[in-house]
């Protein structure tokens, strides 16, 4: 039989304690708008269930002390996984966000072993409340989407060897990065912005009114599907824009324009050459910055987000920033352009934020 969930007041206090990390009963009463006696009864219930525990005491202005509470051992923990194509990153946290463990492997094929090792290390952390896996595909709502995409997502999750019965959720990797930038990165002081990822692939995470926009099919921000090229006598092709802006195309152009000379094998190597003053590398970077700026300006024309955050293996290189900002300034209305503050960790950090939300809901629904 399903266990009954926490009552409304207990759930509200538990969520407030998870958000605060630690708090006294008077602080929780203020945060939840409840009376002190009510909060005292609720805390007794949470302590009895192992969902809260005393962690110390705090002296007030009058000299009186108050018990300080934190989440208890039965609150459990959550796991976030960035299931990339070239590496897998993992992050385990308590429901209050405290980091418990993190790991990564450059070999996705061995991800299951890395996951199992982390789960063994966490055997004393209480129940695993939720797992969020970030994938490089569209994550469609139930009943929607293309079967081929759904199969890829399912295969990506299966390859991790997660425990049977775990509450596993998936989210697009760029959406996860946008969530992280909203919570603790370049977008934290903005109600609306677009996280624009430029790397091997391109994508955008759209935040409006401090809410992630997913779209009817879960495909909001899939800018690879923008019509490109859009010119007389050149019919658009599916994902033609990604083929033009992805790092593979950038490196191909570098090879074509360096005949008889060694060409950089990675985008990072190309940017390093540009930083050292290589004329052709600087020219290629400037051209790519303008192309990314054209995309950013097109997004601004539709959404007017006020801020574009550049991320991804290519996008977060600061050599790209001036050219992108100049192009947006020339083609669009005033829009701030910034580089991701979280770098390559943005996706797993965003997945961890989502996992905490899912984990708290699991407790509220009765997962004691």
N, C-alpha and C positions, 0 to 999 in steps of 0.2 A: 504494500500500500504506500502511496505517496505521503511523505511527511508534510504536515501542515506548515504553511509559511509563517513568517513573523507577522505579528499584528502591525497595523499601519504605524503606530507610534514607535514600536520597537524597531521596525524597519527604518523609519526616519532617523532615529537616534543612531542606529548602526551605520547607516550611510554617512551621517555627519561625522561620526568617529573615524570612519575610513578616510574621509576627505581631510580631516584635521591631522591624522596620524596619532595624536594623543590629545586629551582634553579632560577637564574637570567636569563634574556634573553641572555646576552653574554655567560653564561655557556651552555645554551641550543644550541646556535649557534655553539659553539665548539664541543659539544657532537654529533650534527647531521651533522656537516660539511656544515652548511647553513650560508648565510649572515645575518647580524644583522637586516637589513630592512625586509628580508623575515620572520625571526622569530618574529619580531614585528607584522607583518600582521597576522601570524598564531596565536599568542597569543591573539590578538584581537578577532579572530574567536572563539578560545577555550573559552575565557571569555564570549563572547556573548552566547555561547551554555551552559554555566554553568559547563563546564568541567575543567576549571582552574580558579583560583582566586588569588589575591594578598594577601600575608600573612605578609608582612613587607618590610623592605628595608635593603640594605647592603652597607657599605662604602668601596670603593675600595682604592687602594694604592695612587691614586691621590687626594683622598678626595671626589670624586664624589660618589653619591649614586645611587644604582640600585634597581629597584623593585624586590622583591623575590616572586616567584609564588609557589603554591602547587595545587594539584587537587581540583576541585570545587565540589559543592554539587551534581551536576548531574553525576559525575563520578561514584557514587554509591559504592557498596561494594560486597564482595563475602562471601560465607559460605563453610567451610570445615567440613566434618563429618567422623569420624573414626567409622564405624559401626562394632564393634567387637562382638564376641559371648558372652562375659561376661560384657562388658560395652560399652557405646557410648560416644565419646568425640566430642565436637563441638568448632569451632573457626571461628569468624567473623572478617574480616580485610578489610581495605580500599584497593584500587588497588595499593597503594604505600607500602603496607605491614603493615601499622599501625594497631595494635591490637585494635579492638573495643569491643569485648566481647568473653568470652569463658565459657564453662560449660561442665558438664559430668554427666552421670547417670549410676549407676551400674546395672540398670534394663533395658535391651534392649526393653522389652515390653512396657516401658513407654517413649521410645525415642521421640515419636511424640509430647507428652506434653512438653518435654524439648525443642524441635525444635520450637514449637509454641511460647513458652515463649521468646526465643531468638529473634524470628522474631518480636514479639510485642515490645520488647525493642529497636529494630532497626528501628522502623517505620519512624524515621526522618533522616535516613542515605542516602536517595536517593534510586535509583533502585537497586534491587538485580540482579547483572550482571551474576553470575554463581554460581553453587553449585557443588562441587566435593565430591563424597561419596567413601570412601575407603572400600573395601569389601574383604573378605577372600576367594575369588574365582578367577579363571582365568577370565579376562575381554577380550573377543575375539573381534577382529575387526568386523565391520558389515559384515554379510554373512558367518561368520565362527563360529566355536565353537559348543559345544554340547548343545542341547536344555535344558537338565536338569540344566546345569550350568547357562545358560541364565535366566531360570526361578528363580533360587535361587537369582541371582543378582537383578532381577526385584522385587522379594518379599522383599529383604533387603531394597531397595530404597522405595518401597511403604509403608513399615512399619514406615517410618520417617514422613509421613504426610506433605511433602513439598508442597508449594503452586502450584496450577495448572498454567501451563505456564512457570514455572521456567526452566531455561536452566540447566539441571542436567546431569552431567558427572560421570562416574564411573572409578575407577582404582584399581588394586590389592593393598592390604594393604602393602605388602612387597616392592613393587615398590615405593609406596609413601614414605616409610621409607628411601629407598635408595636415593630418590630425596632430602629429607631433609638433609641427611648426606652429600650429594654433595654440597648443598647450604650453610649449616651452621654448619655441624658436622665434624666427623672424616675424611670425604672424601673431604673437601673443598679445600685442597691443592694438590689433586691428580686428574689426568686426567682419571684414570681407577681404579676401585675397585669393590669388591663384598660385598654387605650387606647380611650376613648370619643370618637368624632368626631361633632361636632354642627355642621352647616353647612346647605347646601342639602339635603344628604342626611344620613343618620345611619348609623353602622356602628361595629363594635367589633373591635379586635384583641386576641386572648386569648393571654396568656403564662402558662404553668404550668410550674413547675420549670425556668425559664429557656429553655423551648422554645415556639416559636409553635405554637398549635393551629389546624390548618387544617380538620379534619373530613373525613368520608368523601367529600363532594362538593366540598370546598374552600369551604364556605359557613359555617364556624364564625364566629360573631360578626355574622352578618347580622341584626341586631336589628330591622331594618325589617320583618321577617317575623313578629315577635311579634304574638300575637293582640291587636288593638285596634280598637274599644273592647271591653272584656270586662266587660259589665254586663247586667243583666236587660233584655230587650227591645231590646238593641242588638247585633245580630250582628257579629262582627269582619269586617273587610274586608282584603283583601290589601294590605300595606304602608300600612295606615291609620295606624300609629304614625309613620311617616316623614312622612306628609301632615300630621300634627299637630305634630311637633317640628321639621320642616325650616324654614329661615329664610323661605321664601316664606309659610308659614302665619303666622309671627310678624309679618311685615310686613303681611299681610292684616288681622290683628287690630288692628294699629296704625292702618291706614286706617279700619277700621270704627268705631273708638273715638275718632277725631279728626274728626268730621264738620264740614265747613266750615273746617278748618284744614289747612295743608300737612302731609303725612305723610312721614316719612323713607323714602327710596327704597332704602336698604341697611340691613342689620343693623348695620354699623359706625356709620352715622348715628344709628340708634336708641340704641345704647349711648352714643354721644357726648352725646346729649340727656340720657340718664339721668345721666351723669357730671356734667353741668352743673346737675342738680337738677330737671329737668322731671318733674313729679309723675306724669303718665300714663306717660311712658317708664320711670320707675322702677318703676311698678306692673306694666307689661308684662314688664320684665326679671325682677322677682321671681316672677311667675307662670311664666315660662319656666324659671327656675331650679328651681322646684318640680317642674315636669313632667320636666325632665332628671334631677332627683334621684330621681323615681319610677322612671325607667328604670334609673338606676344601682343603686338598691336592689333592683330585680328581678334584675339581673345578679348582685349580691352574694348573693342568696338561692340562686342555682344554683351559683355558682363559689367564693364566699368568697375573693376574690383578695387581700384585705388592702389593696389600693391601686387607685384608679380615677384615671387620668390623663385630663384633659379636653383635647381638641384640636379642630381644625376652626375654620372662620371665626367661628362663634359660641361654640363650647365653650371656646376658649382666652382669651376675654375675662374678665378677672379679676373683673368685676362679677358674673359668674354664680357664681363659686366659693362665696361664703358660703351662698347659698341652696341650692345642690346639696349641700354638706356638711351643712347643717342637716337637710335632708330625709332624706339617707342615715342620719344619726345618729338620726333619729326612727323610721325604718322598719326599719333593719337593725342588725346588730351592729357594733362599732367597726371602721370602715374609713377609711383615710386617703384624702382627695380632694385632688388636686394639679392644677395647670395644666401643660400641656406646656412643657418647657424649650426645645424646638427650634422651636416655632411652625410657620410655613408651610413650613419647610425639612425637616420631619420625614420626609415621604414620599420625597424624593429622597435624603436621607441613608440611609434604610433600604434603598432600592434599591441604593445604592452598597455597603453592607455585603454584601448578597446577591451583587452582581456580583463582589466580591472573592472570596467563597467559590467561586463558579462558575469564576472565572478560575484560582484555585489548583488546583482539581480538573482543569481542562483541561490545565494544565501537568503535573500528576501522571500524567494519562492518556496523555501523550506528545506534547503540543503544543509541540514545540521549534521 
